[in-house]
Every structure is written in structure tokens, then in C-alpha cells.
């Protein structure tokens, strides 16, 4: 039985009237279990050890995050969240500032992101200047956005455009020119230097 069927069955057996749990996808990885309520959602990413990394999204930001050990705890966290408890019955911790939200997104990208993203994400995530930027993936391209940037607002960010999967990137600054084609580490160094001035 697929995981989402197991989770929906657990919710029913516990008498917790949840909206249907589905699978889905973020911009950088598959989501093993997702619950939507209006424009908000809670995503659960299955770990190799059987636990779940949980992200509560409010628009483009992670509002709360945490780890639950097994399916029953996940279902109870989802039910509490559906009932209006942003911390899933105390199982999750609220992201009190944009930096915590950004860090939660980086952890999800590094721990669960698509394999093709990992070398670039690991290199960029090791740079403090870049780690402070919100990661977003669009059309196979890793973008790093200033935490205050909102879609449609003033553009402060950059994109790593891949050449052809060979670890070569062109760095495009939203408010400036593109670099020449650079190997991963040089592209990350170029991006970190540019972002340092924001």
C-alpha cells in the first residue's frame, strides 16, 4: 500500500478527520506526504531512517519545521496543524525569523533535493553568504534569493544556469550581467562575492 494510503488509513483509524493526504513535489524534491488547506500546506519528506522531515509552508516561506519519528506522529501533527496549531501539536518548531525559514529550506534541499542539484547546492550551502539566501529551483536552475525578495518584487538574487550537467555554470545576477561559464566552485565563489554586497 502506498505511503499516503497508509497515512490516510492511520488518520481514519485514529478518528482524525483530515483532508486527504496526497504526494506531491516541491521545486527541488518529491514530497512523500502533503496536506493542503487553502493556500497553506504541510509537506513531509521521508528520511532513510523512516522518520519524516516536516515543513509547514506559508506562501514562499517555511513557517514551522521539525522531524517526527513515524507515521502516527505525522498524522497527529497534520491534524493539529489542520485545526490551527501552527506547530502541529508541539511536534514542530515555529520559524521565528526569515533566517530560520531559509535554513529550513536549505536543509530540505541538501537532505532531500534531486541528485543533480546536490554538488552545486552543497558547494553553495557551505558559503555563509550564500547560505543566508533563500534557495529556489525553477526549470532545473538553482536560484538564490535575498530573504526579503518576493515574487514580483524588487529583484535581489542570482541564478546558476547549468551548461549541460557537466558541473559548469553561468552565474546570472538579477541586477547585473551573467558570468562566463565557470566550474562549480568558481561559480559559487563568483556568486558569493556578488551576494556579499547586497
N, C-alpha and C positions, 0 to 999 in steps of 0.2 A: 504494500500500500504506500503511495507517495506520502512524503512528509506532511504536506498540507492537509491531506485527508486524515492522517493520524492526529494532527493538532486540532482540526475541526471536531473529530470524534472525542478527543480529550475534553474540549470545551463543552460539548453536549453532555458527556457523561458526568461532568462536574456541575452541570446546571448553570453554566455561564453563557448567557445569550450574546455571543459575539457576532459581529458582522462576519461574513465568510472570509477566512484566511486564504490568501492566494500566494502564488510565487510571482516573481517579477524580476526587474532589472534596474539597477542604478545606472549612472553614466559610466561606471567602471567595473561593475561586477554583477553576477547573478545574485538575486535575493531569494533565500530559501523559504521565507515566510513573510508575508506583508499584510497589514491591516490598514485599510483606508477609512478615514472618517472625514468627509468633505474634502478640503484641500490639505488636510494633515495626514501623515502616515507614520506607521511604526514598521521598521524593517528588521528582520532577524537574519543574521548570516551564520550559517553552521560552521563550527570550527572542527578541526581534525579530531579533537578530543571529545566531541559530542555536545559540547556546550554551545551557546549562541552569543554572538556579539549583537547587541541591540542598539539601534539608532532611532530616535524619535525626531522626525523632521517637521519643521515649521517653515514652509517656504523653502528657501535655499540654505537654511541653517539647521544644524543639529541642535535641538532644544534640550535633549537629555540622551544619555547613553549609559551602557553598562554591559554586564555579562550575566547570563543566567545559566544554570548548570544543566537543565533538562527541559523537556517539552512541557511538563505540567507547570513549571515555574514560568515558562514563556507565556503560556496561555493565560495564567493568572496576571502576569504583568500586562498583557494586551487587554484583558478585561478591565483591569483597574484604570489603564490609560483611556480606554473607551468610555469609562464612567467619569472621566475628567481629571484623574490624578496624573499629572504630567510625569511623575517619577515611577509610574507603573506599580503602585503599592509599595513604594520604598525600595524596589528592586533596581532602580536606575538612579543616576545622579543627574541633576539639572546642570546644564552648561550655563554658568553664571555670566560669562562674557564671551565676546566673539573669539578670543583666543582658544577657549575650551572647545567651542564648536569646530574651529579649524583643526585643532589637534585630533578630535574625534574622527573627522573626515580623513585626515592623513593616516590614522591607524587603520581605518577600514580599507583605504586604498592599498596600503602596504601589506596588510594581512590577507585581504580577500580580492584585490584587484586582478584584472586579467593579466595573464603571464607576460604578454608583450609589453605591458606598461612597467613591469617590475624593475628592470635595470635603470630606466630613467627616473622612476619615482623614488627608488632607493637612493640614487645619487642626489637628486634634488632635495629629498627629505632629510638628508644628512647636513644640509646647509641651513643654518639658523635663519638667515634672511628669507630663504625660500620656504622653509617650514612654517613661517608666520603667514604665508599666503594661502588662500582657500583653493584646494585642488578641484578641478572640474575637467571632465573629459567630454569632448564633442567630436564626432566623426573620426575617432582614433587619435585625436590630438590632445595632449595634456596641456591644459591652461592653468595658470596660477594667477589668482585674482586677489587684489587687495581686499581685506576682510570687509571694508565698508562699501565696496563696489556691489551694485545691484544691477541685474539685467536691465538694460535700457538707460542706466545712469552714466555718470562720468566714468570713462574707461581708464582704469589703472590695473594693468595686468599684462601678462605675456603668454605666448603660446610656443610650444616646441613642435614644429612641423616636421614629421619624420620623412626621410628621403624614401626609403623602401624597406624598412625593417632591419637595416644593417647597423643601427646604432649611430646614425648620422642625422643631425637635426639642424634646422634653420630656426633661430630664435626670433620671434616676431614680437616686438614691444608694441602694445596697443597705441601708445602715444609717440611712436618713433619708427625707425626703419627696421628692416629684417637684417639679421646677420648673414654671413656666408655660411655654407654648410660646414658643420663642426661635429667632431666626435662627441659622444655623450658627456664626458667630463668637462670638455672645453665649452660645450653649450651650456652646461649647468653653471660653470664659472662666469660666463658672459651674462647669463640671466641674473645671477646673484649680485653681480656688480651693478647692473641696471636697477634692480629692485632696491638696492641699498639706498638709493637716492629718493625714494618715494616718501 
